[in-house]
Amino acid sequence: MTLRLMASISRRKAFAGAAATAALLAAPAIVRAQAKALKIGVLLPRSGYMAPTGQGSHRGAMIAPKVLADYGHHVELVHIDTESNVDAARIAAERVINEGAHCIVGNVDSGGTMAIAQVCEQHQVPLVVNVGAAPQITEQGFKYVARNFPHAGMLMGG
């Protein structure tokens, strides 16, 4: 992926793409329960050292319900601060899944994203990676993880 193409992708477009991917991954749940909203856990570090990036992604997430509603998808976002902490990310993933999330979008940092991916794989809940750039996240053979952001090798031109 070229740097020019990367520069043309805004956070809003990236998050809208992540949310749309999550909607597609959870489509069987939508078919089973037409009246229910697609419940998406949005796990981002809005405090701690990764807060600036997480807060930017959070602002992008805030527009997703309107954008998806324009395409006929009713979604409910559950926002959880992962506090720039791997353990907090893992706990947040467990919590939002136990509260009925159909899928998760997140994290920002690769460590937290890997922790969330492991929880999602265990519970068979789709995870859409929306920035975690470590290639290992999608090279582990997980069945329930999709990447919406280029991995570090792509970012570095390799």
N, C-alpha and C positions, 0 to 999 in steps of 0.2 A: 504494500500500500504506500503510495507516495505521500510525502509531507504535505503537498498541496491539497490532496484529497482529505487528509487528516485535518488540516486547518479549516476546511469548508464544513466540517461536521460540528454543529453546535451542541452544547450539553442538552438543550431542549430536544433537538432531533435525536440525539443518542438515547435519551431517556424515553422519548415517545416510541422509538424503535424497540427498546427493551420491554416496555409495557405491552406493545403489540405482540412481540414474541412470546411474552408470558401469557397473553390472552390466547394465542394459538396453541401453546403447549398445554394449556388447561382446557382446551375446547371440549374434551369429553365431559368434564364437569359441567360445562355450560349446557350441553345437550341434555344431560340428566336432570338439570334443575333450571329451567328457563327463567323462572321468576327471581332467582337469587342473583346477586351481584357476584362477579368474579372478585374474590378477596385476595389482594396482592400485598404481601409483606414487603415493605421498603426499608431495608436495613442499611443505614448509612452512619458513618461517624460524624455526628454533628457537634461533638465536643472532643477535646484532646488534640493531639498534634496533627491529625488529619482533618480537623474541623473545617478549614476553608474549602477543601475539595468536597467534603461531604455536604456542607451547606449549599454549595453551588448545585450539586446533584439533587439535593432536596428541593431547591427552587424549581428545577426542571420537572421533578416528579409532581409538583403541585398542579401543573397544567395538564398532566396525563389524563385525569378523569374526563375533562371537557373534550380533549382531542379524541379520546376513544369513544365518548358518547356520540360525537359527530359521525362515527362509523358504526353506531348501533351497539356498542359494547358498554354494558353497565358495570363499572368497577368500583370497588371500595379499597382504598389504600390504607394500610396500617403502618404508620411511620414509627420506627424505633431507632433510637440513638445507640449505636454500638460503641460509643465512647473511645474510638481509636484503640480498642482493646480486643485481642483475639478471644479471650474467655467471655467477654460481654457479647461478642458477635455470636458465639456458639449458643449461649444462653438465650439470646434474643431469637435466634432461629428456632430453637426448641419451643419457646413461648408462642411465637406467632403460628407455628405449625399446630401446636396444641389448641390454639384458639380458632383453628379452621381455615388457615390460609391455603389457597389452592396452589400458589406459587410464591416465590420470593425473587426480588430484584435487589442486588447489592453485591458487594459492600463498597469499597473503594480501594482499600489496601489489600494486597494479595494474601497476607496472613489471615485476616478476618474472613476474606472470601473463601479461602481453603477450609477454614473451620465450618463455615456455613455450608459449603459444598458437601462436606462429610455428613452433616446432619440431614441435609436434603436427600442425599443418596440413601441414608438409613431409613428415612420415612417415605421415600419414593415421591418426593415433592419437587417439581421443577425449580431450578435456580437459573436466573438469567444474570450472568456476570456483567456488570456495567462499569468496569474500569479495571479491576484487579488484573494486572498485566503479566503476572507470572505464568509462563507456559504450562507449568505443572498442573495448574487448576483444570485445564481441559485435556491434559495428556495422561491423566490417571485412569482413564477408561470408565469414568462415571457415565451412567445412562441418563441422569436427570439434570445435567449441567449443560447450558448453552452459553456461548460467549457472544457478547454484543460489543466487544471492544478488542482491538488487535492486541496480541500478546507482545511481550517486550522485544522479542526478535524482530517482529514486523515493524515496531516503532523505531528500532535501530537500523532498519533497512536490510535485515538479514533473513 
